[in-house]
Amino acid sequence: MGTDFRRCGEIDEEMKQKLNEMHVGRLIHILSHTMKRHNPAEVMENDDLTTMQKHVLKFILLETMHRDLYQKDIEEEFQIRKPTVTGILKLMEKNGYIYRESAKQDARLKQIIPTEKAEKIRPAILKSIEEGEAKMLRGIPKEDVELCKQVLWQMYENRKKSCDSRNDF
């Protein structure tokens, strides 16, 4: 079963051959690596944040645009343990990027809220994401992008199901 590259733009015969022989996981890895090297978190030029804190802050800034955020959300998103997240959040709070307040529905839960200092970074992150998406999707028809998203999500679900049974995802 060959791949139809007619709609993929300017791909020469040699590249078509390489892609046909390449595992999907390898291609995803290559794209992921490229995206990590040009990550929106890099627009934060703050020396008082580690790389991991920048990623967490980016997540906080994006997620709090449309929902309340709690420590558990960060643990799940980054697949890191509670003590690690606690340490990250304490430093971010100390450096003035977030504050935590008791949730109205349950005082044991602490909602994570970005400070004004953090909010000033949000526009640059959003712009960087928008520019990165535009570069990545240039020349690709919208329907191909939608199909790609659906296929990638199905791959994720397949992988998750197979790994959930082994508990190593």
Order of alpha helices (4+ residues) and beta strands (2+ residues): alpha-alpha-alpha-alpha-alpha-beta-beta-alpha-alpha-alpha
